[in-house]
Amino acid sequence: MSTTAPPHPVLSLTDLAARLREEIGEDAVSEAPARQYAGDWVVRAPEGTDFVLALPRDTAGVQAVLRLAHDTRTPVVPRGAGSGLSGGAAPTEGAIVLSLERLTRIREIDLLDEVAVVEAGVITADLSAALAPHGAFYAPDPASVRLSTIGGNVATNAGGLHCAKYGVTRESVLGLEAVLADGTLLRTGHRSIKGVTGLDLTQLLIGSEGTLAVITAATVRIRPLPVTRRTLLARFASTAAAAEGVNAISRSPVRPAATELLDGTTLADIDAHSGSSLAERDSTILLLELDGYGLDEQTADLLAALEPAGAAVRLIEDEDEAEHLWELRRSGRGTGADGHRLGEDIAVPKSQLGAIFAALTEIGERYGVTTSAIAHAGDGNLHPALSVPFGEDDAAGELPAPLLAAADELVRAAVELGGTISGEHGIGTAKQRWLDLELSPASRALQRRLKTAFDPLHLLNPGKAL
C-alpha cells in the first residue's frame, strides 16, 4: 500500500456518518455541514466536495474519530476556527472534517508555575480574558485573536502584534496533548520551563498544520500583566524612512511590545472604510506599544532613536484613542476591496525591510498591480496586498496572470533577502509551489519520512503543508 497518498476509504459517507454517531453521539456528526466547514477564510474546497463533519466534545472523542478513520482508511482534516489563510482546513473528497471547536475547557491556571493547561478549542482572546483577573496574560495575539483557537494557533505557529517582544506561539508552548492518526494518545514536553529528555516532539508538532497529529490541549506559558502600557504613533515620509526608523529602534536599548507599520495606501484604505483620518499624503506610520516598568525612560530612548531618523512622534495619551488605533490596525484593511485582491505573508530579516518594500513597489509598477502593506515591522513579517481592478474578460474565480506573477516575484525576493515564504500563516495548499525555494531536497525527503513515521497511511490533512 502506498504511503504517499491516503488509500481509498472503505465506507460510504452515509455508513461512515452512522459509525461516527455510534462513537461520539448523534448531535456530533453532520453529513450536510454548513459551508463554513468547507475551508478557511481564503481557500475553500471545490463546490460539490462531499465530507462528514465530526464535532467531538473531548480528547476521548477525538481518539474515537481517529481510530475509526484509521480502521476505514478515511482521510481526516483537523480544524480549529477556520480563520486560517492558506487552505490548511480545506477538506478533500470523502474526508472527515474533525472540528475541535467543542474542546473549550481551560483545565488549569497555575500562577506559581506560570502555566495554563488549555484545550484546543479555546478562543485565544478568551484565554487572556480568563487570566486577567489573576493578573496574567497569554502573549501570542494574532490579528484573529477574537476568532482563532489555541489549537489552530499551535498548528500554524501563529504570530501576532506582540511577537517581536514575546515571541510567536512556539515560544509560549511547553507541552502538548495530541492524538496520532491511529487514535493513540501522545503527551509531549514538560510542565517545567527546562527539559531536554528525548527528542523535542512538542516543537516538531508546533506548526505542522495537522499533518502529524491532532492537537487536543496545550500547556502554555503565561506572563504577568504589564503594569502599564503606552501607545505612540510615529509618522515618516515614506516606507523607506519608516524601515530606517525600525533599524534605529534596533540600535537603541528599548524593545517595544509592538511595532506595526502601515503604509500610505493602507492608511488611505482604512480611512475610506472606517471614517478615520490616518492618511497624510503618502506617509507611512509606525504604531508602537511600550509596556512594563519605566515607561518614561523607554519613551525617552524611543524618541532619541526615532526623531533623528525623521519621525514625527505623537504620544497617544487618551486610552480610548489608543485602543481605537489598535482596532484599526487589527482590521487588516488593504488595497483591492473593489477588485481582484491577493494577500501575502512573507518575512525577511528586519534589517531588510527597506529592501523588500522597494521590491514590492518596483514589482507592482512593472506588472501594473496596486500594492500596499501592513507589517509586523519589529520582526520583519509583511502582509502585502496586491490588487488589480475587475476586467470584463476575467475568468470566473481566477486571479489575473499579472497578479499571480507579481506575487511570485515578491515571494522570491523575500527568500533572496534571507527571508521565508510564510511568516505566520502556514503553507496549507496556497504556498506549496514555493517550498523548493526554501527547503533542500534532503530536507524535504527527511520531512516526508517524519510524516510517514507519525502517520503511516497518510490520512492526516492530506495534500497540505509538505
LOTI-333918 format. One record per residue (C-alpha): residue in one letter; x, y, z. Coordinates in steps of 0.25 Angstrom, whole numbers, plus 5000, padded with zeros to 4 digits. Layout:
N
   res     c1     c2     c3
     A      X      Y      Z
...
This chain:
466
   res     c1     c2     c3
     M   5000   5000   5000
     S   5005   5014   4996
     T   5009   5023   5008
     T   5010   5035   4999
     A   4995   5037   4998
     P   4983   5033   5006
     P   4977   5020   5002
     H   4962   5019   4997
     P   4952   5019   5008
     V   4945   5006   5011
     L   4932   5012   5015
     S   4922   5021   5008
     L   4920   5035   5015
     T   4906   5030   5020
     D   4912   5018   5026
     L   4923   5026   5032
     A   4914   5036   5038
     A   4906   5025   5044
     R   4918   5019   5050
     L   4923   5033   5055
     R   4909   5035   5062
     E   4911   5022   5070
     E   4925   5027   5075
     I   4922   5041   5078
     G   4907   5044   5078
     E   4896   5047   5069
     D   4898   5062   5070
     A   4913   5062   5068
     V   4912   5058   5053
     S   4907   5064   5041
     E   4906   5059   5026
     A   4902   5073   5021
     P   4911   5083   5028
     A   4910   5098   5027
     R   4918   5104   5016
     Q   4928   5110   5026
     Y   4934   5096   5029
     A   4938   5095   5014
     G   4951   5103   5017
     D   4957   5115   5023
     W   4955   5130   5021
     V   4963   5129   5007
     V   4963   5115   5002
     R   4951   5106   5001
     A   4949   5092   4995
     P   4942   5092   4981
     E   4927   5092   4981
     G   4921   5078   4982
     T   4932   5073   4991
     D   4926   5063   5000
     F   4931   5061   5014
     V   4926   5058   5028
     L   4927   5067   5040
     A   4931   5062   5053
     L   4930   5070   5066
     P   4935   5062   5078
     R   4934   5068   5092
     D   4947   5063   5098
     T   4960   5056   5095
     A   4954   5043   5096
     G   4944   5047   5085
     V   4956   5051   5076
     Q   4962   5038   5079
     A   4950   5030   5075
     V   4949   5038   5062
     L   4963   5035   5058
     R   4962   5021   5062
     L   4950   5019   5052
     A   4957   5027   5042
     H   4969   5018   5043
     D   4961   5006   5042
     T   4953   5011   5030
     R   4965   5017   5023
     T   4957   5031   5023
     P   4965   5044   5022
     V   4964   5054   5033
     V   4965   5069   5032
     P   4966   5075   5046
     R   4960   5089   5048
     G   4961   5100   5058
     A   4952   5112   5056
     G   4955   5113   5041
     S   4961   5126   5042
     G   4974   5122   5034
     L   4978   5128   5021
     S   4986   5117   5014
     G   4976   5106   5011
     G   4980   5097   5023
     A   4966   5094   5027
     A   4960   5091   5013
     P   4954   5077   5012
     T   4957   5067   5002
     E   4946   5058   4996
     G   4941   5047   5005
     A   4949   5052   5017
     I   4945   5054   5032
     V   4946   5069   5036
     L   4950   5068   5050
     S   4946   5081   5057
     L   4952   5083   5071
     E   4942   5095   5074
     R   4935   5088   5085
     L   4948   5085   5093
     T   4947   5099   5101
     R   4952   5096   5115
     I   4963   5103   5122
     R   4967   5092   5130
     E   4977   5099   5140
     I   4983   5112   5143
     D   4995   5112   5151
     L   5001   5125   5155
     L   5013   5119   5162
     D   5018   5111   5151
     E   5013   5122   5141
     V   5006   5112   5132
     A   4992   5109   5128
     V   4986   5096   5122
     V   4977   5099   5111
     E   4968   5091   5101
     A   4970   5093   5086
     G   4956   5100   5084
     V   4958   5111   5094
     I   4958   5124   5087
     T   4971   5132   5088
     A   4965   5144   5094
     D   4957   5137   5103
     L   4969   5131   5110
     S   4975   5145   5113
     A   4961   5149   5118
     A   4961   5137   5128
     L   4975   5140   5132
     A   4973   5155   5134
     P   4966   5154   5148
     H   4979   5147   5152
     G   4988   5158   5147
     A   4993   5150   5136
     F   4992   5149   5120
     Y   4996   5140   5109
     A   5005   5147   5100
     P   5003   5142   5085
     D   4992   5150   5079
     P   4989   5148   5064
     A   4980   5159   5057
     S   4969   5148   5058
     V   4971   5147   5073
     R   4956   5148   5076
     L   4953   5137   5066
     S   4965   5127   5065
     T   4967   5116   5075
     I   4979   5111   5083
     G   4979   5098   5075
     G   4979   5105   5062
     N   4990   5115   5066
     V   4999   5104   5071
     A   4997   5096   5058
     T   5001   5108   5050
     N   5011   5114   5060
     A   5003   5127   5059
     G   5010   5140   5062
     G   5003   5154   5064
     L   5006   5168   5068
     H   5014   5165   5081
     C   5023   5154   5076
     A   5035   5163   5074
     K   5036   5165   5089
     Y   5029   5152   5094
     G   5031   5142   5082
     V   5022   5134   5073
     T   5013   5123   5078
     R   5025   5114   5079
     E   5032   5122   5090
     S   5019   5120   5099
     V   5017   5105   5098
     L   5023   5096   5108
     G   5016   5083   5105
     L   5004   5077   5096
     E   4993   5066   5097
     A   4991   5061   5083
     V   4985   5049   5077
     L   4992   5041   5066
     A   4986   5036   5053
     D   4982   5023   5059
     G   4976   5029   5071
     T   4988   5027   5081
     L   4989   5038   5091
     L   5002   5045   5092
     R   5007   5055   5102
     T   5019   5063   5099
     G   5028   5073   5106
     H   5029   5077   5120
     R   5022   5086   5131
     S   5035   5091   5135
     I   5042   5103   5127
     K   5054   5094   5125
     G   5054   5080   5120
     V   5063   5073   5110
     T   5059   5058   5111
     G   5057   5051   5097
     L   5055   5058   5084
     D   5046   5071   5085
     L   5033   5066   5079
     T   5026   5078   5084
     Q   5034   5087   5075
     L   5032   5077   5064
     L   5017   5077   5065
     I   5016   5092   5066
     G   5014   5098   5052
     S   5011   5084   5046
     E   4998   5088   5041
     G   4990   5076   5046
     T   4999   5067   5037
     L   5006   5059   5048
     A   4995   5058   5059
     V   4983   5065   5064
     I   4986   5075   5076
     T   4975   5074   5087
     A   4981   5082   5098
     A   4994   5090   5101
     T   5002   5094   5113
     V   5005   5109   5111
     R   5013   5119   5118
     I   5006   5131   5124
     R   5012   5144   5128
     P   5009   5155   5138
     L   5001   5166   5132
     P   5009   5179   5129
     V   5008   5189   5140
     T   5004   5199   5129
     R   5004   5201   5114
     R   5007   5213   5105
     T   5004   5215   5090
     L   5012   5224   5081
     L   5010   5228   5067
     A   5022   5231   5058
     R   5020   5237   5044
     F   5030   5236   5033
     A   5031   5242   5019
     S   5032   5228   5013
     T   5033   5213   5015
     A   5048   5214   5013
     A   5049   5225   5024
     A   5040   5216   5033
     A   5049   5204   5031
     E   5061   5213   5035
     G   5053   5216   5047
     V   5052   5201   5051
     N   5067   5200   5049
     A   5068   5212   5059
     I   5060   5205   5069
     S   5068   5192   5067
     R   5081   5200   5070
     S   5074   5206   5083
     P   5072   5200   5097
     V   5057   5200   5096
     R   5049   5188   5091
     P   5035   5192   5088
     A   5024   5181   5091
     A   5018   5184   5077
     T   5024   5191   5065
     E   5014   5191   5054
     L   5016   5198   5040
     L   5004   5203   5031
     D   5008   5209   5018
     G   5001   5221   5011
     T   4992   5213   5002
     T   4987   5204   5014
     L   4984   5217   5023
     A   4976   5223   5011
     D   4968   5210   5010
     I   4966   5209   5025
     D   4961   5224   5025
     A   4951   5221   5013
     H   4945   5209   5020
     S   4945   5214   5035
     G   4944   5229   5035
     S   4957   5231   5041
     S   4967   5241   5037
     L   4981   5234   5038
     A   4986   5237   5024
     E   4994   5249   5021
     R   4999   5249   5006
     D   5008   5237   5004
     S   5013   5236   5018
     T   5015   5223   5026
     I   5013   5221   5041
     L   5019   5212   5051
     L   5009   5209   5062
     L   5017   5205   5075
     E   5013   5200   5088
     L   5022   5200   5101
     D   5019   5193   5113
     G   5025   5189   5127
     Y   5032   5198   5137
     G   5040   5210   5133
     L   5031   5215   5122
     D   5037   5229   5123
     E   5051   5224   5121
     Q   5046   5215   5110
     T   5039   5227   5103
     A   5051   5235   5104
     D   5060   5225   5098
     L   5050   5223   5087
     L   5049   5237   5083
     A   5064   5238   5083
     A   5064   5227   5073
     L   5053   5231   5064
     E   5053   5247   5063
     P   5068   5247   5057
     A   5062   5237   5047
     G   5052   5247   5042
     A   5040   5243   5050
     A   5029   5252   5055
     V   5025   5244   5068
     R   5012   5246   5076
     L   5009   5240   5089
     I   4995   5235   5090
     E   4990   5239   5104
     D   4975   5236   5102
     E   4973   5221   5105
     D   4961   5221   5096
     E   4968   5227   5084
     A   4980   5217   5086
     E   4970   5205   5087
     H   4963   5210   5074
     L   4976   5211   5067
     W   4980   5197   5070
     E   4966   5192   5066
     L   4968   5199   5052
     R   4981   5192   5051
     R   4975   5179   5054
     S   4964   5181   5044
     G   4975   5178   5033
     R   4970   5187   5023
     G   4978   5187   5010
     T   4976   5192   4995
     G   4968   5184   4986
     A   4954   5182   4993
     D   4947   5186   4979
     G   4955   5177   4970
     H   4964   5165   4970
     R   4972   5164   4982
     L   4983   5155   4987
     G   4988   5156   5001
     E   5002   5151   5004
     D   5010   5147   5016
     I   5025   5147   5015
     A   5036   5151   5025
     V   5051   5156   5024
     P   5061   5159   5034
     K   5056   5173   5039
     S   5069   5180   5034
     Q   5064   5176   5020
     L   5050   5183   5022
     G   5054   5195   5013
     A   5059   5185   5002
     I   5046   5177   5002
     F   5038   5190   5002
     A   5046   5195   4990
     A   5044   5182   4983
     L   5029   5182   4986
     T   5028   5196   4979
     E   5036   5192   4967
     I   5029   5179   4965
     G   5015   5186   4966
     E   5019   5197   4956
     R   5025   5187   4946
     Y   5013   5178   4946
     G   5002   5189   4947
     V   4998   5184   4961
     T   4994   5193   4972
     T   5001   5189   4985
     S   5000   5192   5000
     A   5006   5186   5012
     I   5004   5185   5027
     A   5016   5179   5034
     H   5019   5174   5048
     A   5032   5182   5046
     G   5038   5178   5059
     D   5041   5164   5054
     G   5041   5167   5039
     N   5028   5160   5035
     L   5020   5167   5024
     H   5006   5165   5019
     P   5006   5171   5006
     A   4993   5173   4998
     L   4993   5173   4982
     S   4981   5177   4974
     V   4976   5180   4960
     P   4962   5185   4956
     F   4952   5175   4951
     G   4952   5173   4936
     E   4941   5169   4926
     D   4949   5157   4921
     D   4953   5151   4934
     A   4951   5136   4936
     A   4941   5133   4947
     G   4949   5130   4960
     E   4962   5132   4955
     L   4973   5143   4958
     P   4979   5150   4946
     A   4992   5146   4942
     P   4999   5159   4945
     L   4995   5158   4960
     L   5000   5144   4961
     A   5013   5147   4954
     A   5015   5159   4963
     A   5013   5151   4976
     D   5022   5140   4971
     E   5033   5150   4969
     L   5031   5156   4983
     V   5032   5143   4990
     R   5045   5140   4982
     A   5050   5154   4986
     A   5047   5151   5001
     V   5055   5138   5000
     E   5067   5144   4993
     L   5067   5154   5004
     G   5069   5143   5014
     G   5054   5142   5018
     T   5043   5132   5017
     I   5031   5129   5008
     S   5022   5129   5020
     G   5024   5137   5033
     E   5012   5132   5041
     H   5000   5128   5032
     G   5006   5114   5029
     I   5007   5106   5015
     G   4994   5099   5014
     T   4991   5098   4999
     A   4993   5112   4996
     K   5008   5113   4997
     Q   5013   5099   4993
     R   5018   5104   4980
     W   5029   5111   4987
     L   5034   5101   4996
     D   5046   5097   4988
     L   5051   5111   4989
     E   5054   5109   5004
     L   5055   5095   5006
     S   5066   5086   5000
     P   5063   5072   4994
     A   5069   5066   5007
     S   5061   5074   5016
     R   5048   5071   5008
     A   5051   5056   5008
     L   5054   5055   5023
     Q   5041   5063   5026
     R   5033   5053   5017
     R   5040   5041   5025
     L   5035   5048   5038
     K   5021   5049   5033
     T   5021   5034   5030
     A   5026   5031   5044
     F   5015   5039   5050
     D   5004   5035   5040
     P   5008   5023   5032
     L   4995   5023   5024
     H   4996   5038   5021
     L   4982   5040   5026
     L   4984   5053   5033
     N   4981   5066   5025
     P   4986   5060   5012
     G   4991   5069   5002
     K   4995   5080   5012
     A   5008   5087   5016
     L   5018   5077   5012
